[in-house]
Amino acid sequence: MVYPALSYLEDHGFASVTVEGNKKRYGITPEGETWLAERQNSADAILAQLRAMGERVKRMNEAMAFDRETDNAAEWTDTGHDPLRTARWRLKFALMEKRFASREEQQRGADILLRALKEITGER
């Protein structure tokens, strides 16, 4: 995805490329700076969306990260671990196992999760 974009920028005169050994170094041209300045608001909005997405991924990774020696769900026990963390860890593996399930089975899982969410948050 990155290389076609860089080629596009180079082809349109917005970026220049220099080859250093087996690596390419890209830089913005004066034409590219002008083009970007004319679209700065759009560029800022896109970057803000990317930052927000990155933060969501970071929070999700933190929520699913656990201090453990193993990735094998069968070896993970409830003994001595925070019950909420253990439940999240077990849910993660159960969902991973269902990722290629039939549409009906995925819908059943989604319904279960939505009911659990309502119970946890107190929604009706």
N, CA and C atoms as an extended XYZ file, in Angstrom:
372
Properties=species:S:1:pos:R:3:atomname:S:1:resname:S:1:resid:I:1 pbc="F F F"
N         0.820       -1.186        0.000 N   MET     1
C         0.000        0.000        0.000 CA  MET     1
C         0.867        1.254        0.000 C   MET     1
N         1.985        1.234        0.675 N   VAL     2
C         2.847        2.407        0.770 CA  VAL     2
C         3.574        2.654       -0.545 C   VAL     2
N         4.118        1.600       -1.139 N   TYR     3
C         4.923        1.795       -2.345 CA  TYR     3
C         4.113        2.316       -3.531 C   TYR     3
N         2.888        1.849       -3.764 N   PRO     4
C         2.101        2.471       -4.838 CA  PRO     4
C         1.841        3.959       -4.574 C   PRO     4
N         1.614        4.308       -3.316 N   ALA     5
C         1.395        5.721       -2.981 CA  ALA     5
C         2.656        6.532       -3.237 C   ALA     5
N         3.807        5.994       -2.852 N   LEU     6
C         5.063        6.706       -3.096 CA  LEU     6
C         5.329        6.843       -4.595 C   LEU     6
N         5.044        5.793       -5.353 N   SER     7
C         5.212        5.859       -6.812 CA  SER     7
C         4.298        6.919       -7.413 C   SER     7
N         3.068        6.987       -6.924 N   TYR     8
C         2.117        7.999       -7.395 CA  TYR     8
C         2.664        9.399       -7.129 C   TYR     8
N         3.139        9.630       -5.912 N   LEU     9
C         3.675       10.944       -5.555 CA  LEU     9
C         4.885       11.300       -6.416 C   LEU     9
N         5.732       10.316       -6.651 N   GLU    10
C         6.908       10.544       -7.494 CA  GLU    10
C         6.491       10.824       -8.939 C   GLU    10
N         5.567       10.028       -9.472 N   ASP    11
C         5.111       10.196      -10.857 CA  ASP    11
C         4.483       11.564      -11.100 C   ASP    11
N         3.856       12.124      -10.062 N   HIS    12
C         3.186       13.419      -10.201 CA  HIS    12
C         4.072       14.590       -9.768 C   HIS    12
N         5.315       14.304       -9.452 N   GLY    13
C         6.255       15.365       -9.118 CA  GLY    13
C         6.146       15.899       -7.702 C   GLY    13
N         5.418       15.186       -6.837 N   PHE    14
C         5.243       15.643       -5.456 CA  PHE    14
C         6.325       15.108       -4.527 C   PHE    14
N         7.038       14.094       -4.973 N   ALA    15
C         8.102       13.491       -4.163 CA  ALA    15
C         9.288       13.189       -5.067 C   ALA    15
N        10.452       13.224       -4.461 N   SER    16
C        11.670       12.836       -5.178 CA  SER    16
C        12.243       11.611       -4.479 C   SER    16
N        13.028       10.844       -5.219 N   VAL    17
C        13.604        9.630       -4.651 CA  VAL    17
C        15.092        9.596       -4.960 C   VAL    17
N        15.856        9.206       -3.963 N   THR    18
C        17.285        8.963       -4.161 CA  THR    18
C        17.565        7.547       -3.697 C   THR    18
N        18.451        6.876       -4.413 N   VAL    19
C        18.788        5.494       -4.082 CA  VAL    19
C        20.086        5.498       -3.301 C   VAL    19
N        20.056        4.835       -2.144 N   GLU    20
C        21.242        4.699       -1.296 CA  GLU    20
C        21.478        3.213       -1.076 C   GLU    20
N        22.378        2.648       -1.850 N   GLY    21
C        22.590        1.201       -1.777 CA  GLY    21
C        21.371        0.492       -2.317 C   GLY    21
N        20.764       -0.358       -1.491 N   ASN    22
C        19.551       -1.054       -1.919 CA  ASN    22
C        18.296       -0.424       -1.308 C   ASN    22
N        18.426        0.797       -0.787 N   LYS    23
C        17.289        1.495       -0.180 CA  LYS    23
C        16.969        2.759       -0.958 C   LYS    23
N        15.698        3.108       -0.955 N   LYS    24
C        15.254        4.353       -1.571 CA  LYS    24
C        14.880        5.332       -0.462 C   LYS    24
N        15.273        6.587       -0.645 N   ARG    25
C        14.912        7.639        0.308 CA  ARG    25
C        14.027        8.640       -0.437 C   ARG    25
N        12.819        8.826        0.093 N   TYR    26
C        11.863        9.731       -0.528 CA  TYR    26
C        11.866       11.060        0.213 C   TYR    26
N        11.661       12.127       -0.551 N   GLY    27
C        11.562       13.465        0.021 CA  GLY    27
C        10.495       14.252       -0.717 C   GLY    27
N         9.957       15.253       -0.055 N   ILE    28
C         8.914       16.069       -0.674 CA  ILE    28
C         9.565       17.134       -1.562 C   ILE    28
N         8.963       17.375       -2.712 N   THR    29
C         9.460       18.392       -3.642 CA  THR    29
C         8.743       19.714       -3.353 C   THR    29
N         9.225       20.823       -3.892 N   PRO    30
C         8.500       22.095       -3.736 CA  PRO    30
C         7.059       21.999       -4.248 C   PRO    30
N         6.857       21.278       -5.355 N   GLU    31
C         5.496       21.078       -5.865 CA  GLU    31
C         4.654       20.291       -4.860 C   GLU    31
N         5.272       19.307       -4.245 N   GLY    32
C         4.578       18.518       -3.231 CA  GLY    32
C         4.222       19.354       -2.016 C   GLY    32
N         5.117       20.235       -1.611 N   GLU    33
C         4.830       21.125       -0.477 CA  GLU    33
C         3.655       22.040       -0.789 C   GLU    33
N         3.609       22.565       -2.009 N   THR    34
C         2.491       23.426       -2.418 CA  THR    34
C         1.190       22.640       -2.425 C   THR    34
N         1.224       21.451       -3.027 N   TRP    35
C         0.035       20.600       -3.102 CA  TRP    35
C        -0.476       20.264       -1.702 C   TRP    35
N         0.447       19.931       -0.795 N   LEU    36
C         0.067       19.594        0.572 CA  LEU    36
C        -0.496       20.811        1.295 C   LEU    36
N         0.133       21.965        1.129 N   ALA    37
C        -0.341       23.180        1.798 CA  ALA    37
C        -1.772       23.513        1.381 C   ALA    37
N        -2.097       23.278        0.116 N   GLU    38
C        -3.454       23.542       -0.373 CA  GLU    38
C        -4.474       22.571        0.222 C   GLU    38
N        -4.005       21.452        0.725 N   ARG    39
C        -4.895       20.414        1.267 CA  ARG    39
C        -4.585       20.107        2.730 C   ARG    39
N        -3.986       21.044        3.421 N   GLN    40
C        -3.528       20.809        4.791 CA  GLN    40
C        -4.662       20.388        5.722 C   GLN    40
N        -5.839       21.016        5.590 N   ASN    41
C        -6.959       20.648        6.463 CA  ASN    41
C        -7.347       19.185        6.284 C   ASN    41
N        -7.399       18.736        5.038 N   SER    42
C        -7.728       17.327        4.781 CA  SER    42
C        -6.645       16.407        5.329 C   SER    42
N        -5.394       16.787        5.124 N   ALA    43
C        -4.284       15.967        5.630 CA  ALA    43
C        -4.330       15.883        7.151 C   ALA    43
N        -4.608       17.015        7.808 N   ASP    44
C        -4.700       17.018        9.271 CA  ASP    44
C        -5.840       16.127        9.755 C   ASP    44
N        -6.976       16.171        9.052 N   ALA    45
C        -8.119       15.336        9.438 CA  ALA    45
C        -7.785       13.854        9.285 C   ALA    45
N        -7.108       13.496        8.208 N   ILE    46
C        -6.717       12.098        7.990 CA  ILE    46
C        -5.749       11.646        9.076 C   ILE    46
N        -4.770       12.485        9.391 N   LEU    47
C        -3.805       12.131       10.439 CA  LEU    47
C        -4.489       11.988       11.793 C   LEU    47
N        -5.474       12.843       12.078 N   ALA    48
C        -6.212       12.732       13.340 CA  ALA    48
C        -6.969       11.405       13.403 C   ALA    48
N        -7.569       11.004       12.286 N   GLN    49
C        -8.268        9.717       12.250 CA  GLN    49
C        -7.300        8.565       12.454 C   GLN    49
N        -6.134        8.638       11.822 N   LEU    50
C        -5.137        7.580       11.994 CA  LEU    50
C        -4.650        7.517       13.437 C   LEU    50
N        -4.450        8.689       14.071 N   ARG    51
C        -4.038        8.693       15.484 CA  ARG    51
C        -5.111        8.063       16.362 C   ARG    51
N        -6.375        8.414       16.106 N   ALA    52
C        -7.477        7.851       16.893 CA  ALA    52
C        -7.552        6.340       16.707 C   ALA    52
N        -7.376        5.871       15.476 N   MET    53
C        -7.382        4.428       15.226 CA  MET    53
C        -6.227        3.758       15.951 C   MET    53
N        -5.062        4.388       15.915 N   GLY    54
C        -3.898        3.845       16.613 CA  GLY    54
C        -4.132        3.751       18.108 C   GLY    54
N        -4.781        4.772       18.676 N   GLU    55
C        -5.083        4.748       20.109 CA  GLU    55
C        -6.065        3.631       20.443 C   GLU    55
N        -7.071        3.432       19.580 N   ARG    56
C        -8.029        2.344       19.822 CA  ARG    56
C        -7.331        0.990       19.771 C   ARG    56
N        -6.453        0.807       18.801 N   VAL    57
C        -5.702       -0.454       18.699 CA  VAL    57
C        -4.823       -0.628       19.929 C   VAL    57
N        -4.178        0.443       20.361 N   LYS    58
C        -3.324        0.377       21.548 CA  LYS    58
C        -4.138       -0.028       22.779 C   LYS    58
N        -5.314        0.600       22.962 N   ARG    59
C        -6.155        0.246       24.112 CA  ARG    59
C        -6.618       -1.203       24.027 C   ARG    59
N        -6.959       -1.653       22.824 N   MET    60
C        -7.396       -3.039       22.669 CA  MET    60
C        -6.250       -3.992       22.981 C   MET    60
N        -5.068       -3.685       22.484 N   ASN    61
C        -3.910       -4.536       22.772 CA  ASN    61
C        -3.620       -4.569       24.262 C   ASN    61
N        -3.736       -3.417       24.930 N   GLU    62
C        -3.507       -3.380       26.373 CA  GLU    62
C        -4.559       -4.199       27.109 C   GLU    62
N        -5.812       -4.119       26.633 N   ALA    63
C        -6.886       -4.872       27.282 CA  ALA    63
C        -6.707       -6.371       27.113 C   ALA    63
N        -6.133       -6.780       25.998 N   MET    64
C        -5.979       -8.199       25.722 CA  MET    64
C        -4.608       -8.740       26.117 C   MET    64
N        -3.724       -7.867       26.550 N   ALA    65
C        -2.369       -8.310       26.910 CA  ALA    65
C        -2.372       -8.871       28.323 C   ALA    65
N        -1.657       -9.917       28.509 N   PHE    66
C        -1.584      -10.550       29.814 CA  PHE    66
C        -0.158      -10.977       30.086 C   PHE    66
N         0.203      -10.913       31.342 N   ASP    67
C         1.509      -11.433       31.742 CA  ASP    67
C         1.359      -12.941       31.852 C   ASP    67
N         1.887      -13.643       30.898 N   ARG    68
C         1.759      -15.094       30.907 CA  ARG    68
C         2.957      -15.712       30.211 C   ARG    68
N         3.183      -16.933       30.546 N   GLU    69
C         4.291      -17.680       29.958 CA  GLU    69
C         3.861      -18.403       28.690 C   GLU    69
N         2.555      -18.559       28.493 N   THR    70
C         2.080      -19.406       27.409 CA  THR    70
C         0.959      -18.742       26.632 C   THR    70
N         0.781      -19.124       25.394 N   ASP    71
C        -0.352      -18.699       24.586 CA  ASP    71
C        -1.369      -19.831       24.459 C   ASP    71
N        -1.171      -20.902       25.188 N   ASN    72
C        -2.050      -22.057       25.110 CA  ASN    72
C        -3.172      -21.899       26.134 C   ASN    72
N        -4.401      -21.738       25.649 N   ALA    73
C        -5.536      -21.508       26.541 CA  ALA    73
C        -5.725      -22.658       27.525 C   ALA    73
N        -5.430      -23.878       27.106 N   ALA    74
C        -5.619      -25.035       27.985 CA  ALA    74
C        -4.685      -24.999       29.186 C   ALA    74
N        -3.541      -24.326       29.053 N   GLU    75
C        -2.579      -24.273       30.150 CA  GLU    75
C        -2.851      -23.122       31.118 C   GLU    75
N        -3.779      -22.254       30.772 N   TRP    76
C        -4.080      -21.091       31.606 CA  TRP    76
C        -5.163      -21.488       32.612 C   TRP    76
N        -4.920      -21.287       33.886 N   THR    77
C        -5.913      -21.645       34.896 CA  THR    77
C        -6.339      -20.404       35.648 C   THR    77
N        -7.469      -20.501       36.320 N   ASP    78
C        -7.995      -19.375       37.088 CA  ASP    78
C        -7.239      -19.174       38.392 C   ASP    78
N        -6.498      -20.136       38.827 N   THR    79
C        -5.830      -20.083       40.119 CA  THR    79
C        -4.833      -18.943       40.179 C   THR    79
N        -5.047      -18.039       41.126 N   GLY    80
C        -4.093      -16.971       41.370 CA  GLY    80
C        -4.125      -15.828       40.379 C   GLY    80
N        -5.066      -15.799       39.466 N   HIS    81
C        -5.126      -14.727       38.479 CA  HIS    81
C        -6.381      -13.894       38.693 C   HIS    81
N        -6.310      -12.644       38.304 N   ASP    82
C        -7.464      -11.748       38.332 CA  ASP    82
C        -8.576      -12.385       37.495 C   ASP    82
N        -9.762      -12.607       38.051 N   PRO    83
C       -10.811      -13.321       37.315 CA  PRO    83
C       -11.263      -12.593       36.046 C   PRO    83
N       -11.283      -11.272       36.061 N   LEU    84
C       -11.691      -10.538       34.865 CA  LEU    84
C       -10.663      -10.710       33.751 C   LEU    84
N        -9.393      -10.652       34.095 N   ARG    85
C        -8.344      -10.840       33.088 CA  ARG    85
C        -8.402      -12.259       32.523 C   ARG    85
N        -8.624      -13.228       33.388 N   THR    86
C        -8.709      -14.608       32.925 CA  THR    86
C        -9.902      -14.782       31.994 C   THR    86
N       -11.042      -14.197       32.366 N   ALA    87
C       -12.235      -14.303       31.524 CA  ALA    87
C       -12.006      -13.653       30.165 C   ALA    87
N       -11.370      -12.489       30.147 N   ARG    88
C       -11.085      -11.817       28.872 CA  ARG    88
C       -10.151      -12.668       28.019 C   ARG    88
N        -9.169      -13.255       28.653 N   TRP    89
C        -8.201      -14.078       27.926 CA  TRP    89
C        -8.893      -15.289       27.309 C   TRP    89
N        -9.757      -15.926       28.091 N   ARG    90
C       -10.475      -17.097       27.580 CA  ARG    90
C       -11.436      -16.706       26.463 C   ARG    90
N       -12.089      -15.541       26.602 N   LEU    91
C       -12.989      -15.050       25.562 CA  LEU    91
C       -12.222      -14.797       24.269 C   LEU    91
N       -11.053      -14.209       24.395 N   LYS    92
C       -10.219      -13.929       23.223 CA  LYS    92
C        -9.958      -15.214       22.435 C   LYS    92
N        -9.590      -16.281       23.116 N   PHE    93
C        -9.301      -17.533       22.426 CA  PHE    93
C       -10.562      -18.170       21.861 C   PHE    93
N       -11.670      -18.059       22.581 N   ALA    94
C       -12.925      -18.611       22.060 CA  ALA    94
C       -13.327      -17.892       20.776 C   ALA    94
N       -13.170      -16.571       20.750 N   LEU    95
C       -13.515      -15.806       19.552 CA  LEU    95
C       -12.570      -16.121       18.400 C   LEU    95
N       -11.299      -16.310       18.710 N   MET    96
C       -10.341      -16.666       17.657 CA  MET    96
C       -10.722      -17.997       17.016 C   MET    96
N       -11.206      -18.926       17.816 N   GLU    97
C       -11.588      -20.238       17.286 CA  GLU    97
C       -12.830      -20.153       16.403 C   GLU    97
N       -13.657      -19.125       16.600 N   LYS    98
C       -14.909      -18.981       15.847 CA  LYS    98
C       -14.778      -18.064       14.631 C   LYS    98
N       -13.596      -17.539       14.363 N   ARG    99
C       -13.475      -16.534       13.304 CA  ARG    99
C       -13.815      -17.073       11.916 C   ARG    99
N       -13.739      -18.379       11.706 N   PHE   100
C       -14.083      -18.943       10.403 CA  PHE   100
C       -15.374      -19.762       10.473 C   PHE   100
N       -16.146      -19.562       11.525 N   ALA   101
C       -17.407      -20.292       11.689 CA  ALA   101
C       -18.432      -19.787       10.672 C   ALA   101
N       -19.531      -20.527       10.572 N   SER   102
C       -20.602      -20.126        9.653 CA  SER   102
C       -21.185      -18.784       10.094 C   SER   102
N       -21.880      -18.147        9.175 N   ARG   103
C       -22.513      -16.851        9.484 CA  ARG   103
C       -23.484      -17.004       10.656 C   ARG   103
N       -24.227      -18.100       10.680 N   GLU   104
C       -25.188      -18.330       11.755 CA  GLU   104
C       -24.474      -18.467       13.105 C   GLU   104
N       -23.373      -19.204       13.111 N   GLU   105
C       -22.617      -19.398       14.351 CA  GLU   105
C       -21.994      -18.079       14.809 C   GLU   105
N       -21.515      -17.282       13.872 N   GLN   106
C       -20.973      -15.975       14.238 CA  GLN   106
C       -22.071      -15.072       14.795 C   GLN   106
N       -23.276      -15.139       14.200 N   GLN   107
C       -24.394      -14.332       14.705 CA  GLN   107
C       -24.779      -14.781       16.107 C   GLN   107
N       -24.775      -16.088       16.339 N   ARG   108
C       -25.074      -16.606       17.681 CA  ARG   108
C       -24.069      -16.058       18.687 C   ARG   108
N       -22.790      -16.063       18.326 N   GLY   109
C       -21.762      -15.514       19.203 CA  GLY   109
C       -21.958      -14.029       19.448 C   GLY   109
N       -22.297      -13.292       18.391 N   ALA   110
C       -22.534      -11.852       18.538 CA  ALA   110
C       -23.713      -11.594       19.466 C   ALA   110
N       -24.781      -12.377       19.330 N   ASP   111
C       -25.950      -12.217       20.200 CA  ASP   111
C       -25.585      -12.460       21.660 C   ASP   111
N       -24.799      -13.487       21.906 N   ILE   112
C       -24.352      -13.793       23.272 CA  ILE   112
C       -23.540      -12.632       23.829 C   ILE   112
N       -22.604      -12.120       23.036 N   LEU   113
C       -21.767      -11.011       23.501 CA  LEU   113
C       -22.596       -9.762       23.771 C   LEU   113
N       -23.578       -9.478       22.913 N   LEU   114
C       -24.416       -8.299       23.130 CA  LEU   114
C       -25.261       -8.442       24.393 C   LEU   114
N       -25.770       -9.650       24.671 N   ARG   115
C       -26.509       -9.872       25.923 CA  ARG   115
C       -25.596       -9.672       27.125 C   ARG   115
N       -24.379      -10.190       27.035 N   ALA   116
C       -23.419      -10.020       28.130 CA  ALA   116
C       -23.091       -8.545       28.325 C   ALA   116
N       -22.926       -7.814       27.247 N   LEU   117
C       -22.631       -6.387       27.333 CA  LEU   117
C       -23.755       -5.641       28.042 C   LEU   117
N       -24.990       -5.956       27.685 N   LYS   118
C       -26.132       -5.311       28.343 CA  LYS   118
C       -26.155       -5.630       29.828 C   LYS   118
N       -25.853       -6.866       30.179 N   GLU   119
C       -25.847       -7.248       31.587 CA  GLU   119
C       -24.734       -6.528       32.343 C   GLU   119
N       -23.567       -6.422       31.744 N   ILE   120
C       -22.432       -5.760       32.392 CA  ILE   120
C       -22.701       -4.274       32.587 C   ILE   120
N       -23.263       -3.620       31.558 N   THR   121
C       -23.475       -2.171       31.624 CA  THR   121
C       -24.796       -1.789       32.270 C   THR   121
N       -25.673       -2.762       32.489 N   GLY   122
C       -26.969       -2.469       33.087 CA  GLY   122
C       -27.985       -1.945       32.088 C   GLY   122
N       -27.696       -2.083       30.798 N   GLU   123
C       -28.650       -1.651       29.767 CA  GLU   123
C       -29.855       -2.572       29.775 C   GLU   123
N       -30.940       -2.062       29.248 N   ARG   124
C       -32.153       -2.884       29.119 CA  ARG   124
C       -32.509       -3.063       27.684 C   ARG   124
